[in-house]
Amino acid sequence: MARRPLPSILSTGSAQIARSRELARTAADSATDVLHPLITITRGLRRLASAGRRRWAETPKDKRGPLLFLAASVILVVVLVPYGPLLAVITLMAAAAWQGRDRTPPVPEGPDESQIQRLQVLYEALVPYFSTADDPSPLYAHGGDWEKVFPEQGFDDSGRVAHLVIHYPAYFPDGEAGPRARIEQLLAAKSGRGREYLFAWDEEGNELTVSVLPALPTDICAQRFVTAPGETVLGFTDPSRVQRTLPLAFGEEQRDVPPVVWRTGVRSTEPHLLAVGQPGTGTSTLLRSIALQAVHQGDVLVVEGGGTGEYACLTGRDGVLGVEVGLDGALTALEWAAGETERRLIAANRARQAGHPPPEDTKRPLWILLDRPTTFTHLAEADGRKDPQSLLQVPLRHGRAAAVTVVVAEQFDTVDSLSDAVRQHTRARVVLGPATTDQLETILGAPPHTTPVDQVPPGRGYARLGSGPVHRLQVPATPDPYDDATSNAHRQAVLDLLPPRSTPADAKALPLPAKAEATETAVTEAAVAEQVPTAGG
């Protein structure tokens, strides 16, 4: 049946309403400007009338008669005097205009004394970095004028610098990371610690803009996100860093918040992710958030090395192949994942060679989530068994063509124990919690565009997808619903996102490893590498 077009009032109503509001606002502003003298006089007359009523109420009753006689005498004299009524009206209008004037104290222009002192301190601190002995007319000199180098200033309610534009000499090496980092560190220390600053360097205009970034919202809880297939929301960032927003529910109200969206699948350039942080910074929360989004699009396999049982809520759920917490279970699960990746590559390659589309079971996304896999590495070394990380080589190397995505969460103190395959193929990176600039640059591959702070809420950090920019990140609150410390609102939000449990918690949800048609297709890693160009294009 043909789809009927929407009525024009529905398709263009919002635009017409917006234009009508803008016209009404413009007309109101114009009328206010034209009628401003009349409004002022009317307000003054009202104030004079109120003052007269108060004076009459305060006058004793025995003195009201003489007061009325005096007022009548004045009115009679005014009427009899030539031009008296006209002069009386002019006097009354002048008095009303004076009484009706705007008595709001004017906003002081420019900084006050304390703010001037702060700017002078900043200026003096920048003198050693922005001046040389050979400069005949230096912009910066001890005891100099700060007004010629700080053309724009802004302060917050506490009097600290919130916005500042700085001119600097052309010979300053603003293209080098070292000198820029020293200036940024100095400005962050002198302007006030505990805040995140954004530094925008204009190398062509020799201008530096310093801005204080507002805190990212921490009241976003787990919920269904409006995304396309293959898109995963890692968290939320600043509005100026992305060109997209998502409608989110905050209790009974809705707001549009800019997300950090990670795209996976065949056409993804960053098919795998590595999250690093200290204990309690939210790496497990990030993995739970990813699992709750992935379980509605494909299959999820969880391998937890921490042994805390933070993923027990996923056990036996539809779409969850297994939640492994021991070394034996981790080895079995990852062996199956490697075999499944090989099976998908071979099946897709054979289908393409025969001129058929790939089988449906090879296109269903498979997510492998590993929390602290280095713990199993140490246990395997102690028992003389295979390192579970070695089984990730095939899913990491060929996962993009097989619709297999690997997500690894690790802590800073054991990140060096990650295998070369994990560090090489996880091009999407997330760092949560407090970290130094060197640590961020080591993990993300680039320094952040803001100054890191020492104290941040859980789930707060930075994200970088491949070679893209570094984003500030706040992970949505996705706690363990079985934790007693979880609030009822957050617990219910997570439980509402969990799929139904169709498999008993003590049953094996993981299918048997797929074997490639007995010994005829005994696949080795070299054979898989030979098939990949045809399978993945």
Disulfide bonds with the S-S distance in Angstrom:
none
